[in-house]
Every structure is written in structure tokens, then in C-alpha cells.
Amino acid sequence: MQSDPSPREPIDPDVDLRHPTTRVETSAAASGRGGAVVLLAIAGGGAVGASARYLIGLGWPAPAGSLPWATMVINLVGCALIGVLMVLVSEVWVGQRLLRPFLGTGVLGGFTTFSTYAVDLQQLIADRHPITAVTYLLATVIGAIAAVWAATHATRALVRRRRNRRDRR
């Protein structure tokens, strides 16, 4: 049987569910202090990401019945950055305990806004703009998946190229 040459993406690079004793969440929750540090990292990152999203939305409002470009671009860029981040935290910056919670859950979780996407869709349908709604629905879903895929593969290729150069020295 031939092995699959494509890398498997980690579900959660910080937690191996097969070994509960190695879970940071378990020991952090028991001590209280470690969990608080992670929550502060997430909250700080969330404030940064949500503020950036809010400012972009203010600067790029969508007229009624039109495609909500700001929300779509925010979500697509956020998905691409999540793809980049997941490669970097699982292959380059391994062991940086607060990096993924701060940047991934916090900054990018606060920046992306799929709840606004859902409200925008609902509003487009309620205002009787079905073609715009379907376009927005499909463009965002397909674009988000494509952005994560492309960013993950491009970042992984760059990381490998950099490692190969370093190894040749």
C-alpha cells in the first residue's frame, strides 16, 4: 500500500487527545493561573482583531442591497492568515504556548466575522436581493476554503524552501 504524500493537518497542535495528562488545558484549569494567562492572551488578541475589523467596516460601508465587500474581504484575508498561522505554529514556532491562542483564537478570531456574514445574508434575502445573497454566500464559502488551502500550501512550501537553504549551508 502506498502512503499518502500530502501532510496531514494537525487538529490541534497543542493538545494530543490520546494523552490527557499532556493537555495544557487540564493542568492550567487545575492550577487556575495558567488558564488565566491563556485567557488574557485570547482577550488581548480579540480586542486587537475586533478593533481592526470594526475600523475596516467603518471605512468601507456597504450600501443597502450591495455585496458586503468589507465583510467578505475581512473573512477571506482572515482565513488566509489562519492558514499561514497554523503552518507556522505547527512547523516553525513549535512550543510557543501563547502564540496560537493570542494570534489564532484572539486576533484572527476577533478579526473574522462569520456572524456578520450570516446577518448580511439574512438582510440581503429580507431586502429581496437573492442573486446578491447567493453570490455572497458562495463567494465567501468557496473563497474562505480556497484561502486557507492556498495559504497553507504556499506557507508550507516557503518553510520547506527556507529549511532546504539552511540545510545546504
C-alpha positions in Angstrom: 0.0 0.0 0.0 1.3 3.4 -1.0 1.5 6.1 1.7 -0.3 9.5 1.3 2.4 12.0 0.4 0.3 15.0 1.5 0.8 16.2 5.0 -2.0 15.8 7.5 -3.1 19.0 9.1 -3.0 18.9 12.9 -6.4 19.2 14.6 -4.8 21.0 17.5 -1.0 21.1 17.6 -1.0 22.0 21.3 -3.1 19.0 22.5 -2.7 15.3 21.9 -6.0 13.9 23.0 -4.6 10.4 23.2 -2.6 11.5 26.2 -4.8 13.6 28.5 -2.0 14.1 31.0 -0.1 16.2 28.5 -3.1 18.5 27.9 -2.2 22.1 28.8 -5.9 22.9 29.4 -6.2 20.2 32.1 -3.2 21.3 34.1 -4.0 25.0 33.5 -7.6 24.6 34.7 -6.4 22.8 37.8 -3.9 25.5 38.8 -6.1 28.4 37.7 -3.0 30.6 36.9 -2.0 29.1 33.6 -5.6 29.2 32.3 -5.9 32.9 33.2 -2.7 33.7 31.2 -4.2 31.9 28.1 -7.5 33.7 28.6 -5.7 37.1 28.8 -3.8 36.3 25.6 -7.0 35.5 23.8 -8.8 38.6 25.2 -5.9 40.9 24.2 -5.8 39.4 20.7 -9.5 39.5 20.4 -9.5 43.2 21.2 -6.9 43.8 18.5 -8.7 41.7 15.8 -12.1 43.1 16.5 -10.9 46.7 16.5 -9.2 46.2 13.2 -12.4 44.6 11.8 -14.5 47.5 13.1 -12.3 50.1 11.6 -12.3 48.4 8.2 -16.1 48.2 8.4 -16.4 51.9 9.2 -14.1 52.8 6.3 -15.8 50.5 3.8 -19.5 50.5 4.4 -21.8 48.5 2.1 -24.8 50.3 0.5 -28.1 48.5 1.1 -28.6 45.6 -1.4 -25.0 45.5 -2.5 -22.3 42.9 -1.8 -20.8 43.5 1.7 -17.3 43.7 0.4 -15.6 44.7 3.6 -17.0 41.6 5.5 -16.1 39.3 2.7 -12.6 40.6 2.3 -12.1 40.5 6.1 -13.2 36.9 6.2 -11.1 35.8 3.2 -8.0 37.6 4.5 -8.6 36.2 8.0 -8.9 32.6 6.6 -5.7 33.0 4.6 -3.9 34.3 7.7 -5.2 31.3 9.7 -3.7 29.0 7.1 -0.4 30.8 7.4 -0.5 30.8 11.2 -1.4 27.1 11.5 1.7 26.1 9.4 4.0 28.4 11.4 2.8 27.3 14.8 2.9 23.6 13.9 6.2 23.6 12.0 8.2 26.7 12.8 7.3 28.2 16.2 6.6 24.9 17.9 6.3 25.2 21.7 5.2 28.9 21.8 2.4 28.3 24.2 0.6 31.6 23.9 1.2 32.4 20.2 -1.7 30.3 18.8 -4.2 31.5 21.5 -3.2 35.1 21.0 -3.0 35.2 17.2 -5.4 32.4 16.2 -8.2 32.4 18.7 -7.7 36.1 19.7 -6.6 38.3 16.8 -7.9 36.2 13.9 -11.0 35.0 15.8 -11.8 38.7 16.6 -11.0 39.8 13.1 -13.0 37.3 11.1 -16.7 37.7 11.4 -18.9 34.9 10.1 -21.7 36.0 12.4 -21.9 39.3 10.5 -21.7 37.3 7.3 -24.8 35.4 8.4 -26.6 38.7 9.3 -25.6 40.2 5.9 -27.0 37.2 4.1 -30.3 37.4 6.1 -30.6 41.1 5.3 -29.9 40.6 1.6 -32.7 38.0 1.5 -35.1 40.1 3.6 -34.5 43.0 1.3 -35.2 40.8 -1.8 -31.7 40.7 -3.3 -31.5 36.9 -3.8 -28.8 37.0 -6.6 -26.6 39.1 -4.5 -27.2 36.9 -1.4 -26.4 33.7 -3.3 -23.3 35.3 -4.8 -22.1 36.4 -1.4 -22.9 33.0 0.1 -20.9 31.1 -2.5 -18.1 33.5 -2.9 -17.4 33.7 0.8 -17.6 29.9 1.5 -15.6 28.9 -1.6 -13.2 31.8 -1.1 -12.6 31.0 2.6 -11.8 27.4 1.9 -9.6 28.3 -1.1 -7.8 31.0 1.0 -7.0 28.5 3.8 -5.8 25.9 1.4 -3.7 28.2 -0.8 -2.1 30.0 2.2 -1.4 26.7 4.0 0.3 25.2 0.9 2.2 28.4 0.0 3.4 28.8 3.6 4.5 25.2 3.8 6.4 25.5 0.5 8.2 28.6 1.8 9.1 26.9 5.1 10.5 23.9 3.2 12.5 26.1 0.8 13.9 28.1 3.8 14.8 24.8 5.6 16.5 23.4 2.5 18.6 26.6 2.0 19.6 26.5 5.7 20.5 22.8 5.5 22.7 23.3 2.4 24.8 25.8 4.3 
